[in-house]
Amino acid sequence: MSLVHILIYLYIWVLVVAALMSWLPSSSSWDSVRRSLDRVTEPLLRPLRRILPRPRLGGVGIDLSVLVAIILLEIVNRII
């Protein structure tokens, strides 16, 4: 497995952790971790959020950008 494949898988895990942390209540002990994860993930997620519609489920908009980003990264990983 090449370094590029490892970095892609690592980034996928960072996306998963960031998504899971977004469900947790805000806490001062986790704020620095959350900000660091946002700094790493937002350059990929922000353009996807602009393009993707936010489906509504029970009056709540669902952010599918993380799921789409993971799928795109998996496709890129298999092509490389």
Buried (B, 14 or more C-beta within 10 A) or exposed (E): EEEEEEEBBEBBEBBEBBBEBEEEEEEEEEEEEBEEBEEBBEEBBEEBBEEBEEEEEEEEEEBBBBBBBBEEBEEEBEEE
